[in-house]
Amino acid sequence: MLNQQSDSKLWQSFQSGDRSAFEQILEQHYHAMLNYGYRLVQNKDLAYDCIQDFFVELWNRRQFLDTPQSIKAYLLASYKRRLLKEKGKNFWNKNTTQLNDDIDIEVQFNIESYLINNEIEHETLIRLEKELASLSKRQREALYLRFYQELEYDEISKIMDINHHSSINLVYEALKSMRKNWVMSVLVPVCIAFHNL
């Protein structure tokens, strides 16, 4: 609740022309947005150019914007829409991943830091990446928003343009699938080993 109140005050200050509030919004959300944009289009130039234009337009249109419940969710959803629009009109960008309702979001882990921070064996991480790759594109996007961007389900539903229940289902089904496949990938080699004794 406190976060929503501070978000609301920050946004209202930004709308009234407070440049320091605008800079604070930029500082808090720029990198998360750029990271999300790059994972959506897998084209750094397009993601970067689009986010620059997005923030210029945001500042210029600030007085006409509604106050969002979550600044982060609003910015991610608006930036995603702008990427879709730019992707559609930029003929030079033929090699960019197709953007539509079935976005192929790239879910990656920084292998070195993940291994060091969590002391996980390399084989385990490879298996985890394989399980992530086996999920649907929408499931990967929902997981990315839930765990990497740390968004609530109502925020995810706004960004992905789905209802609240569907956002919960996407994450639940993805985790259920990973858990099931993970258990199977552990049990099968054990069963084979016992069978060969």
KELOTI-672932 format. One record per residue (C-alpha): x, y, z; residue number from 1. Coordinates in Angstrom, 3 decimals. Each point is the difference from the previous one (the first is absolute). Example, Ala and Ser with C-alpha at 12.3 -4.5 7.8 and 13.67 -1.06 7.14 Angstrom:
REM residues 2
[[12.300, -4.500, 7.800], 1]
[[1.370, 3.440, -0.660], 2]
***
This chain:
REM residues 197
[[0.000, 0.000, 0.000], 1]
[[2.837, 2.392, 0.858], 2]
[[1.645, -0.724, -3.325], 3]
[[-3.225, 0.850, -1.847], 4]
[[-0.314, 3.279, 1.921], 5]
[[3.588, 0.998, -0.721], 6]
[[-0.488, -1.055, -3.660], 7]
[[-3.095, 2.200, -0.148], 8]
[[1.754, 3.030, 1.507], 9]
[[3.048, -0.467, -2.213], 10]
[[-2.187, -0.231, -3.105], 11]
[[-1.993, 3.089, 0.956], 12]
[[3.224, 1.954, 0.528], 13]
[[1.223, -1.165, -3.408], 14]
[[-3.300, 1.057, -1.595], 15]
[[0.277, 3.458, 1.512], 16]
[[3.382, 0.447, -1.732], 17]
[[2.402, -0.997, 2.787], 18]
[[3.154, -1.074, -1.861], 19]
[[1.512, -1.686, 3.060], 20]
[[-3.102, -2.231, 0.251], 21]
[[0.381, -0.868, -3.690], 22]
[[3.686, -0.796, 0.543], 23]
[[-0.928, -2.205, 2.963], 24]
[[-2.485, -1.928, -2.160], 25]
[[2.699, -0.386, -2.659], 26]
[[2.579, -1.147, 2.524], 27]
[[-2.352, -2.541, 1.614], 28]
[[-1.395, -1.567, -3.178], 29]
[[2.241, 0.661, -3.001], 30]
[[2.193, -3.113, 0.278], 31]
[[-2.893, -2.351, 0.756], 32]
[[-1.861, 1.352, -3.031], 33]
[[3.002, -0.210, -2.311], 34]
[[0.715, -3.549, 1.149], 35]
[[-3.625, -0.991, -0.631], 36]
[[0.002, 1.692, -3.412], 37]
[[3.171, -1.744, -1.069], 38]
[[-1.356, -3.377, 1.081], 39]
[[-3.151, 0.656, -2.009], 40]
[[1.627, 1.063, -3.275], 41]
[[3.558, -1.334, 0.467], 42]
[[1.276, 3.111, -1.773], 43]
[[1.970, 2.451, 2.160], 44]
[[-0.211, 2.917, -2.448], 45]
[[-3.781, -0.188, -0.319], 46]
[[-0.520, -0.423, 3.755], 47]
[[2.334, 2.946, 0.756], 48]
[[-1.386, 2.366, -2.671], 49]
[[-3.544, -0.813, 1.025], 50]
[[0.567, 0.649, 3.699], 51]
[[1.604, 3.381, -0.729], 52]
[[-2.990, 1.060, -2.101], 53]
[[-2.369, -1.452, 2.583], 54]
[[1.351, 2.149, 2.854], 55]
[[0.069, 3.158, -2.136], 56]
[[-3.660, -0.572, -0.881], 57]
[[-0.830, -0.865, 3.614], 58]
[[1.377, 3.361, 1.148], 59]
[[-1.764, 1.918, -2.774], 60]
[[-3.381, -1.660, 0.692], 61]
[[0.292, -0.100, 3.811], 62]
[[-2.967, 2.332, 0.656], 63]
[[-2.395, -2.218, -1.956], 64]
[[0.896, -3.298, 1.704], 65]
[[-2.051, -1.755, 2.667], 66]
[[1.636, -0.912, 3.309], 67]
[[0.820, -3.724, -0.123], 68]
[[-0.306, -2.350, 2.969], 69]
[[3.504, -1.287, -0.748], 70]
[[2.507, 2.172, -1.858], 71]
[[2.156, -2.999, -0.897], 72]
[[-2.884, -2.000, -1.487], 73]
[[-1.267, 3.047, -1.884], 74]
[[3.426, 0.763, -1.475], 75]
[[0.681, -3.612, -1.007], 76]
[[-3.421, -0.357, -1.639], 77]
[[0.297, 3.340, -1.837], 78]
[[3.550, -0.730, -1.135], 79]
[[-1.060, -3.427, -1.259], 80]
[[-2.792, 1.609, -2.063], 81]
[[2.450, 2.515, -1.438], 82]
[[2.403, -2.809, -0.954], 83]
[[-2.826, -1.770, -1.825], 84]
[[-0.852, 3.200, -1.835], 85]
[[3.633, 0.735, -0.928], 86]
[[0.579, -3.583, -1.072], 87]
[[-2.964, 0.240, -2.349], 88]
[[1.120, 3.176, -1.749], 89]
[[3.768, -0.568, -0.179], 90]
[[0.558, -1.924, -3.215], 91]
[[3.769, -0.002, 0.549], 92]
[[-0.378, -2.133, 3.073], 93]
[[-0.722, -3.269, -1.828], 94]
[[2.160, -2.202, 2.226], 95]
[[-1.731, 0.910, 3.229], 96]
[[-2.002, -2.731, 1.707], 97]
[[-3.697, 0.134, -0.960], 98]
[[-2.040, 1.855, 2.609], 99]
[[-3.586, -1.101, 0.473], 100]
[[-2.159, -1.616, 2.675], 101]
[[2.402, -2.937, 0.011], 102]
[[3.175, 1.946, 0.752], 103]
[[3.124, -2.106, 0.252], 104]
[[1.485, 1.582, 3.089], 105]
[[3.519, -1.045, 0.745], 106]
[[0.365, -1.199, 3.585], 107]
[[3.660, -0.149, 0.853], 108]
[[2.118, -0.299, 3.075], 109]
[[3.444, 1.401, 0.488], 110]
[[1.615, -3.410, 0.466], 111]
[[3.136, 1.069, 1.885], 112]
[[-1.678, 2.221, 2.591], 113]
[[-2.900, -2.422, 0.406], 114]
[[2.387, -2.888, 0.669], 115]
[[2.112, 2.028, 2.424], 116]
[[-2.940, 1.527, 1.902], 117]
[[-1.944, -3.241, 0.295], 118]
[[2.835, -2.557, -0.030], 119]
[[-1.866, -2.050, -2.581], 120]
[[1.697, -2.573, -2.176], 121]
[[0.384, 0.852, -3.666], 122]
[[-2.015, -3.046, -1.106], 123]
[[-2.922, 1.083, 2.179], 124]
[[-0.052, 3.462, -1.560], 125]
[[0.128, -1.448, -3.515], 126]
[[-2.995, -2.170, 0.892], 127]
[[-1.819, 3.065, 1.346], 128]
[[0.640, 1.925, -3.225], 129]
[[-1.263, -2.977, -2.004], 130]
[[-3.209, -0.081, 2.054], 131]
[[-0.523, 3.739, -0.556], 132]
[[0.479, -0.454, -3.753], 133]
[[-2.687, -2.717, -0.050], 134]
[[-2.680, 2.389, 1.315], 135]
[[-2.364, 1.917, -2.274], 136]
[[1.041, 3.515, -0.961], 137]
[[-2.789, 1.530, 2.087], 138]
[[1.007, -2.094, 3.021], 139]
[[3.605, 1.187, -0.330], 140]
[[-1.130, 3.618, -0.187], 141]
[[-2.224, -0.421, 3.073], 142]
[[2.842, -1.639, 1.974], 143]
[[2.391, 2.759, -1.070], 144]
[[-2.388, 2.715, 1.160], 145]
[[-0.851, -1.802, 3.256], 146]
[[3.466, -1.028, 1.146], 147]
[[2.503, 2.179, -1.874], 148]
[[-2.021, 3.231, 0.025], 149]
[[-1.668, -0.981, 3.329], 150]
[[-3.464, 1.143, -1.086], 151]
[[-3.337, -0.880, 1.561], 152]
[[-2.577, -1.962, -1.990], 153]
[[-2.225, 3.015, -0.641], 154]
[[3.015, 1.834, -1.440], 155]
[[0.874, -2.997, -2.193], 156]
[[-3.578, -0.152, -1.275], 157]
[[0.187, 3.664, -1.098], 158]
[[3.325, -0.439, -1.764], 159]
[[-1.008, -3.203, -1.778], 160]
[[-3.538, 1.263, -0.664], 161]
[[-1.665, -2.978, 1.680], 162]
[[-2.280, -0.316, 3.016], 163]
[[1.292, -0.449, 3.541], 164]
[[-0.969, -3.684, 0.184], 165]
[[1.820, -0.772, -3.273], 166]
[[3.224, 1.577, 1.291], 167]
[[-0.152, -2.247, 3.089], 168]
[[-0.713, -3.047, -2.173], 169]
[[2.925, 0.704, -2.342], 170]
[[2.480, 0.142, 2.879], 171]
[[-1.582, -2.957, 1.821], 172]
[[-0.046, -2.231, -3.098], 173]
[[3.592, 0.957, -0.861], 174]
[[1.235, -0.873, 3.493], 175]
[[-2.077, -3.186, 0.053], 176]
[[1.473, -1.092, -3.352], 177]
[[3.548, 0.783, 1.109], 178]
[[-0.474, -1.816, 3.289], 179]
[[-1.422, -3.075, -1.727], 180]
[[2.724, -0.109, -2.674], 181]
[[2.691, 0.697, 2.580], 182]
[[-1.117, -2.926, 2.179], 183]
[[-0.154, -2.249, -3.077], 184]
[[3.488, 1.052, -1.105], 185]
[[1.317, -0.945, 3.458], 186]
[[-1.990, -3.229, 0.403], 187]
[[0.592, -1.554, -3.436], 188]
[[3.826, -0.244, 0.309], 189]
[[-0.398, -1.344, 3.573], 190]
[[-2.491, -2.669, -1.184], 191]
[[2.298, -0.991, -2.869], 192]
[[2.918, -0.291, 2.394], 193]
[[-1.993, -2.228, 2.379], 194]
[[-1.231, -2.097, -2.924], 195]
[[3.578, -0.623, -1.145], 196]
[[1.147, -1.244, 3.415], 197]
***
